[in-house]
Structure formats: C-alpha cells, structure tokens
Amino acid sequence: MTLANQLTMLRMALAIIVFGSLMTDSSLMHLVALATFIAAVVTDWVDGFIARRTNTVSAFGKVADPIADKVLVLGALIALLRIPKLDIPLWGVFLIIARDLVIGGIRVLLSSQGKIMAADRWGKLKTGFQCGSVMGMIVLLAVMERAQVPAWVMRLPYILTVICVVMTWFSAVMYLRQSRPTLEKTWG
C-alpha cells in the first residue's frame, strides 16, 4: 500500500476518534476532536500531494479518499447534531447524507462500466467548505463551553449547514452531468 493510501486509511481512523470525542460531554474531549479533525484535514491534503508528487495515484485512492472525507465530515456532523445549542438542521444533514449515497451508487455503476471518477474541482470545493464548516462548528462548541457567545454567532452552524447542502447538491449535479454518457450505457 502506498504512503498516500496509508494516509487515507489513517484519516478513516482519525474520523472515528473525532466522532467518539464529540459524542462525549467532556469539553476536553471536544478539544481532542478539534485537534484530531484538523490533523485529518491535513492528511487529506498531504495524501493527494504525495500521490501526485510520487506518481502513485491509484484506483484505490480515487475511491477511498472521498469515502474517508465523507466518514470524517458526516461522522462529525452526526455527533454534533446531538448538541441542541448548535442548532444544526437535521434535514440538512439528511440531504448531505442522501447526496453522498446517491453519488456513491453512481460511482458503483460507473465502475461496472470500467470507469473510476475521481473528485472534480466542484467536489473538492464542496469537501473543503464542508471541512471548514465542521471545523468552525467544533470551534464554536469548544468556545461556548468556556465563554458566552453572541446570539448571531450561534446561528452560524445553521447557516453553514444550509450552504453545505446547496454546495453538496450543486456538486452532485455537476458530477451527474460529467458522468451522464457512461451512466446512459447502464440504463438499457
């Protein structure tokens, strides 16, 4: 297994730590979740850089990398949902999960046609915004456990989730457009 793929697998393990840390009521563990989330985001950038730099981009990496991203982001969002003060809309998280399941299914169909589609720029932008939003939510959680936070700041998780939903489904439409010719072959 290449170093880039090992980092992708490490990100999956870090995602589990983030989830577990956020599921506790410990403010210290929420800081652990934040540090671990940041480390996981860094591995996302580093594994791609290493794969391109060492010419070790692989079919496994093209599939596993976006899965690791989804496990990280969705796990954190699901854990954060349990904190009512953050006001993360459940419907928004549902729509993000639904999109990821739809695109995952399409990737399976495409692979049955011998095509592996790596994330495009819209998918990468979506993932970057989701990671930044979740990181901001975890920071807000850590701050609100230690200090009074203005009411307008407490609205940010809701707003960021709505923006994530829009970006998530926009990237899905772009992915569907790009893959339509190959998908049409599976319809017959």
Legacy VTK file of the C-alpha trace (Angstrom):
# vtk DataFile Version 3.0
C-alpha trace
ASCII
DATASET POLYDATA
POINTS 188 float
0.000 0.000 0.000
1.368 3.397 -0.965
2.101 6.099 1.583
-0.762 8.206 0.184
-3.196 5.317 0.659
-1.885 4.710 4.179
-2.641 8.366 4.991
-6.147 7.932 3.598
-6.682 4.936 5.879
-5.264 6.954 8.791
-7.882 9.626 8.047
-10.603 6.983 8.448
-9.199 6.094 11.880
-8.965 9.779 12.825
-12.614 10.207 11.781
-13.612 7.552 14.309
-11.669 9.372 17.030
-13.369 12.667 16.096
-16.787 11.025 16.262
-16.090 9.335 19.594
-14.655 12.515 21.098
-17.673 14.567 20.041
-20.091 12.004 21.462
-18.840 12.714 24.976
-19.901 15.574 27.214
-16.281 16.392 28.031
-15.030 19.815 26.950
-11.506 18.373 26.947
-12.581 15.642 24.523
-14.149 18.288 22.298
-10.702 19.904 22.067
-9.300 16.467 21.209
-11.955 16.230 18.485
-10.915 19.616 17.109
-7.197 18.748 17.044
-7.920 15.352 15.505
-10.236 16.868 12.896
-7.538 19.355 11.900
-4.982 16.523 11.655
-7.391 14.544 9.465
-7.939 17.513 7.140
-4.175 17.931 6.834
-3.786 14.242 5.887
-6.348 14.808 3.125
-4.162 17.462 1.556
-0.909 15.588 2.193
-2.068 12.253 0.746
-3.110 13.915 -2.509
0.127 15.865 -2.695
2.215 12.726 -2.100
0.238 10.658 -4.613
0.721 13.276 -7.348
4.334 14.037 -6.443
5.415 10.375 -6.342
3.192 9.381 -9.262
1.366 6.859 -7.065
-2.219 7.913 -7.806
-4.204 4.672 -7.601
-7.699 3.384 -8.269
-7.919 2.561 -4.547
-7.003 6.138 -3.645
-9.549 7.602 -6.065
-12.276 5.603 -4.335
-11.050 5.541 -0.721
-10.106 9.221 -0.471
-13.639 10.591 -0.953
-15.019 7.860 1.323
-12.597 8.913 4.073
-13.698 12.533 3.594
-17.343 11.549 3.933
-16.730 9.429 7.039
-14.898 12.369 8.623
-17.437 15.083 7.771
-20.615 13.063 8.214
-19.425 11.441 11.430
-18.663 14.841 12.918
-21.983 16.323 11.744
-23.949 13.399 13.162
-22.151 13.709 16.512
-22.692 17.491 16.559
-26.428 17.043 15.894
-26.874 15.860 19.474
-25.969 19.337 20.785
-29.189 21.403 20.593
-27.434 24.758 21.183
-25.599 24.375 17.857
-28.954 24.286 16.009
-27.638 22.144 13.136
-30.675 21.288 10.992
-31.325 17.559 10.866
-32.886 17.924 7.423
-29.638 19.474 6.170
-27.518 16.595 7.417
-30.035 14.169 5.887
-29.733 15.882 2.487
-25.931 15.761 2.660
-26.022 12.042 3.510
-28.602 11.399 0.765
-26.395 13.094 -1.824
-23.383 11.068 -0.756
-25.374 7.822 -1.029
-26.648 8.771 -4.489
-23.179 9.667 -5.755
-21.742 6.515 -4.120
-24.275 4.435 -6.033
-23.417 6.206 -9.262
-19.722 5.515 -8.662
-20.562 1.809 -8.351
-22.467 1.945 -11.640
-19.594 3.757 -13.324
-17.085 1.241 -12.019
-19.213 -1.540 -13.506
-18.531 0.190 -16.824
-14.794 0.262 -16.098
-14.705 3.941 -15.242
-13.430 5.359 -11.944
-14.273 9.005 -11.496
-12.108 10.909 -9.078
-13.476 14.003 -7.366
-13.646 17.020 -9.657
-12.999 20.614 -8.659
-16.620 21.117 -7.513
-16.401 18.041 -5.310
-13.114 19.244 -3.861
-14.549 22.724 -3.249
-17.592 21.153 -1.577
-15.409 18.974 0.621
-13.203 21.920 1.554
-16.213 24.035 2.531
-17.753 21.154 4.495
-14.490 20.576 6.368
-14.149 24.284 7.128
-17.762 24.469 8.285
-17.496 21.435 10.550
-14.213 22.742 11.944
-15.948 26.047 12.679
-18.780 24.218 14.437
-16.334 22.294 16.613
-14.503 25.536 17.435
-17.835 27.126 18.358
-18.638 24.155 20.589
-15.281 24.488 22.358
-15.716 28.258 22.796
-19.315 28.115 24.025
-18.264 25.628 26.700
-15.868 28.232 28.078
-17.450 31.623 27.355
-20.640 33.430 26.466
-21.184 33.525 22.696
-23.293 36.213 20.949
-26.655 35.014 19.602
-25.719 35.835 15.999
-22.672 33.564 16.233
-24.898 30.737 17.446
-26.820 30.968 14.120
-23.674 30.149 12.122
-23.955 26.326 12.307
-27.451 26.502 10.792
-26.346 28.885 8.049
-23.186 26.899 7.288
-25.204 23.681 7.058
-27.617 25.267 4.580
-24.699 26.477 2.447
-23.149 22.990 2.658
-26.416 21.469 1.408
-26.525 23.830 -1.576
-22.871 23.212 -2.454
-23.271 19.467 -1.930
-26.178 19.162 -4.328
-24.618 21.553 -6.844
-21.524 19.333 -6.953
-23.824 16.306 -7.369
-25.446 17.902 -10.414
-22.014 18.631 -11.893
-20.937 15.035 -11.221
-24.093 13.702 -12.878
-23.516 15.922 -15.903
-19.958 14.709 -16.245
-20.891 11.042 -15.883
-24.135 11.038 -17.867
-22.767 9.450 -21.061
-21.355 6.494 -19.120
-24.483 6.243 -16.945
-26.731 6.115 -20.009
-24.987 2.887 -21.016
-26.249 1.289 -17.782
-29.882 2.287 -18.371
-30.511 -0.164 -21.219
LINES 1 189
188 0 1 2 3 4 5 6 7 8 9 10 11 12 13 14 15 16 17 18 19 20 21 22 23 24 25 26 27 28 29 30 31 32 33 34 35 36 37 38 39 40 41 42 43 44 45 46 47 48 49 50 51 52 53 54 55 56 57 58 59 60 61 62 63 64 65 66 67 68 69 70 71 72 73 74 75 76 77 78 79 80 81 82 83 84 85 86 87 88 89 90 91 92 93 94 95 96 97 98 99 100 101 102 103 104 105 106 107 108 109 110 111 112 113 114 115 116 117 118 119 120 121 122 123 124 125 126 127 128 129 130 131 132 133 134 135 136 137 138 139 140 141 142 143 144 145 146 147 148 149 150 151 152 153 154 155 156 157 158 159 160 161 162 163 164 165 166 167 168 169 170 171 172 173 174 175 176 177 178 179 180 181 182 183 184 185 186 187
